[in-house]
Each structure stands twice: as C-alpha cells, then as structure tokens.
Amino acid sequence: MLKGFKNFLMQGELIVIAVGLVVALAFSTLIKAFTDSIITPLVNAIESKTATSPGLGWNVNGQFINVGAFISAIVYFVIFMLVIYYFLVVPYRAYMKKSGREVFAAPKPAPPVKTCPHCLSADLPAAATKCKYCASDIA
C-alpha cells in the first residue's frame, strides 16, 4: 500500500502540477500585497479618503502608500521560491534522474537543419541527402 502511494506521489505530472500550483499561490500573494499596499492607497488618495499607517512609505493626499509591506511580500516570495526549489524540485529531480528520467531540465537544443536549394524548405535534417518535399538531391 505504501509503495503504491509512493509511486502515485512520484509521478512526473503530479509533481509538476503541484510545483505550478505552489508558484501560482505565492505569486498571487505577491500581487495581493502590491494591490493592497500600493494600488488601493493610490486610488483612495484620488478619492481623498484619509488613512495613516506606520511603516516604510509616504502619504499622498492623506493616504499612506505602504512600500514596506510590498518589499516584505517580495522578500517572502523569494524565500518561498527558494524553499520550494531546494526542498521539492532538487530532491525530486535527483530521484527521477536515478530512475532514468529527466524532469525540470533545460530544453534541449533543436537538431541542426538545412534548407533545400530548390524548394527553399528550411526544416530538413542536416544529414538529409534528398529533400522530403521536392525529392531533389541536396549536396
């Protein structure tokens, strides 16, 4: 039973989806902090509502722009992403490499191609001796 659960958890798609969801959640926290700390006070300043709050920032028309809260959210986001990377992605990548599969790797470069001088098709493999579109010989 535990082996089946482990196999379920170690499926490539499940981990990729989980990492994507965690990143999206952290990014939404960053956006919420930006909106709450900077955008909302600026809109309220235009409407001339007054509010004050301690912290790093400044007052615009009696509305406090809390830059400190936004900087704190950025620091939280960076630390959170480092933790996710080092405690989830790196061990999972090592585990999958042992299994013979590569995940979260950089994309491999495209194989070299050449162009047919007759029909100008540009997606022929570099080792091709005949064009697959016009069947002409390629030097």
PEMO-V443619 format. One record per run of one state. SS is the DSSP state (@ for helix, = for strand, . for the rest). FROM is the first residue (numbers start at 1). TO is the last residue. If there is no record, write none. Layout:
ss: <SS/SS>
from: <FROM/FROM>
to: <TO/TO>
This chain:
ss: <./@/./@/./=/./=/./=/@/./=/./=/./=/./=/.>
from: <1/2/10/12/47/51/52/57/61/63/67/99/113/115/124/126/130/131/137/138>
to: <1/9/11/46/50/51/56/60/62/66/98/112/114/123/125/129/130/136/137/139>
